[in-house]
């Protein structure tokens, strides 16, 4: 039984559409899906099939930026279980996951019991820089977000954030050019109207120091650099380590820091890089 599930899962192909927040991924998702004959999408906490919301709930309904990130990552067990169960009952060969980084895509895939992406598409590959800049301005100035389903679907569950609908005609490459219609919904989440909740560099550095001390007190921290990204944070930690420490221990420590900070704060850590300055005798 387990073998049958793993065999069926391995036959599924995961596509990833990657781009920074607000660059137009959701706007172009259906066109990418049409090109690669994909009928299932994962976008911001939603499982979408053939222009309908099949399972999950949208991160865009959340009132804070941090809770929206957690929804997009399927951090809540009941949320991810609902979507994972629906995926197991669906018949499909290809699925498209939208995210801001490969790490985010891999985390979503793992939580939904999907294989890692076999094809990665970057927003820069399918949109001009001018289009990306316009999308970013629309997000940052007007607070407009896209959900790639028709307005009737969005109004049912998210009428409080629904703003407007847009329709896009796309001609299919057939002997007779057939125009197809894609309707998308424009929403204005509550969190887009508020100031983003951030954590100071000093506070995040202290959290990282605590994690390191808990993991191994023999590691000496020399420097911590914190970089604020669109969806989370990157850490660069310079340390001295005792002689004889194996590489896999360093890798386990990286993951320990990420897991602990995300578990206790809800903050998304994009990456932790460890720089070994000295190996002590």
N, C-alpha and C positions, 0 to 999 in steps of 0.2 A: 504494500500500500504506500509506504513512504517512498520506495523506489519509483513507483508510478508517478507520484507527485513531483519528485525531483526531475524525472525524465521529461515530464510535460513542461515543467518550469524552464528547463534548459533549452527547450525548443522555442521559447518566447524570446523575441528580440526587443531590447530596450533602446530607444533613441533618446538623446538628450538635447534640449535647446537651452543654451547657456548665454546669459548676459546679465549685466548689472541691473539692479532694480530700476524700473522706469525707462528702460531702453526700448520697449516695444515687443517683448516676447509674447505676451498674451494676445496682442494685436495680430501677430503673424502666425500664431500657433496653428490655426486651421489650414492655412495655406501650406505650411510645412507638412502637416498631417496628410493633406490631399496629395502632395507631391510623392510622399513615400507610402501611400495607401495604408495609413494608420487611422483606426477609428476609436482609439482610446487615448485620452489625455489625462495627465496628472498636473494640476496647476493650482497653487496656493491652497492646498488642503482639499481640493475637489477632484473626484473622478468623473470625467466627462466622456460620454459615449454618444456619437452621432448627434451633436448639438443639444444633448440633454444631460442634466446633472444626474449621474447614476448613484453616487454615494458621497459621503463626506460633507463638510461644511466649509465655507470660504473664509480664509484668513482676513479677507477684506471687510468682514463684518465686525472684527474685533475693535475694541476702543483704545487699545494701546499698541504701539509698534512692537514691543517685546512679545506680547501674547500673540500677535499676528505671525511673528516669526516662528513661534512654537507650534502654531496650527499648521503653517506651511511645511514644517518638518515632521508632522504627525507625532509630536511629542507625547500627546495624551493617548494612553493605551486603548481606551474605548473607541476613539476616533480612528486610529490606525487599524484596529481589529475589524471595525465596520467596513473599511475600504478593502482590507486584505481579504475578508470573506467574500465581498462582492467580486473581487478580481478572480478568486478561485472558481466562482460560478460562471464567469464570463468566458465566452469562446473567442479567442483572439490570438494573433501571432505577433503583432507589433503594438508597442505602446510608447507614447512620447511623454517624457517628464521634463517640466520646465523648472529651471533653477538658476541661481546666481553664480554657482561654481560647481566644479566636478565633485568637490567634497559634499556639497549639499545634495547633488543628484545621487551620489553613492549612498548617503545616509537615508534618503527617502526610499531608494530601491531596496536597501537592506531591511528597513522597517516594514515594508510592504511585501517582503518575501519574493522580491524580483531579482533577476541576475543583474550584474553591473552593465552599464551602457556599452553597446557594441558600436554605436555610431554617435559622435558628438558634433553638433552643429552650433556654431557660435553666431550670435546676433549680427556680428560684423560681416558674416558670410552671406546674409540674406537681406541686409538693410544698408542703405548708404549712411555715411556719417551725418549728412544733413537730416535724414529721417530720424536717426537716433537722437540727435540734438533736439529736434522738435518734440519727440516723445518725452525726453527728460524735462524740457521746459514745461510741458503740459502737466507732468507729474508734480514738479516742485512748485510751480506758480499757481496752478489751478487745482491741484490735488486730485486729478482725474486718473482713475485706474480702469483697466479693461478686464471683463470676464468673457471668455470666448464662447458664449452661448446666447441664444436669442433672449430678448427682453422678457418674453412671457415666462421663461424659466427663472430669471432672476427676480422678477417682481413677486413671484410666489413666496420666496423665502427671504428675500433681501430688499423689500420695498422701502425700508428706512434709509438705504444708502443708494438706491437706484437714481440715476441722473438722466440718462438718455440712451438712445439706441443708434447704432450706425450700421449701414448695409454696404457690403462690398461685393461687386461683381467681378468674377474671375473667369476668363475663357479657358476651358479645358483643351488640352492638346489632342484633338481628335480629328479625323478626316473632315468632319463638319464641326466647326468651332461652336461648342455649346456653352453658353454663359451659365455659371453656377453662382448662387447667392449665398453669402455668408453674413449672418447678422451677429453683431457683437454688442455687448451691453457696457455702457460707461457708468461707473459707480464712483461715489465720493465717500470713502470710508471715514469713520469718526476719527481714526488716528491720524489721517492726513490733515485734519484741521487743528491738530494739537502739536505741541513741541515734542520732538523725539526724546524719549527717556534715554539718558546716557549715563555711563559710569566713568568716574574720573580715572586718569592714568594711575594715580597713586593708589586708589582703591583696588583696581584690577591687578596692579603689581603686587599688592599685599596678598590678594587671593592666590596669585600664582606662587608667591613665596611660601604661603601656608601649605599649599598642595605639595610643593617640592620637599618641604621639611617633613611632611607626613609620609611621603613616599620613601625618601632616603636622606637622613640627616647628615650623611657624609658628603653630600654634594654642597659645594660652596658657590653661592650665587654672586656673580660679579656685576651683572648689569641686566636690566629688563627694559626692552623697548616695546611700547604699545602703539599699535596703529589702528585708528578708527576707520573701518570700512563701511560700505553702504548698509550691509545686512548684519554686521557683527564686528569682531575685532581680530587682529593678528598679533601674536606675541613672538618676540625674538628674545631668547633668554641665554645669556652667556654664563657658563659655569666652569668651575674646576671640579674634576672628579677623581676618585681614588683609582690607583693602578689596578687593573684586572677587570674593570667594568666592561661587560659585553655590549655590543651594539643593540641587541634586542632589548636590553634593559632600558636604554635611552629611548627607544621607540615606545616601550610600554609606559615610560614616564610621560612622554608627550601625550599619549592617549589618556592617561590618568588625569593630567591637568585639564584637558579639554572636557572630559566627562564630569569631573567634579565641579568645575565652574559652571557648566551648562546646567547641571542637576540642581545646584543650590541657588542660582541667580536667574536662570532662564535666558541668559545672554548667549548668543550664538558666537562661538569661537571658530573663525574661518580656518586658522592654522596656528600651530605652535612650532617654532623652529628653535632647536637647541644648538648653541655654538659651544664647543668644548675649547676653552682657552688654555687649560693646563691639566696634565695628568699627574697627580701628586703621588709621590712614592710612599 
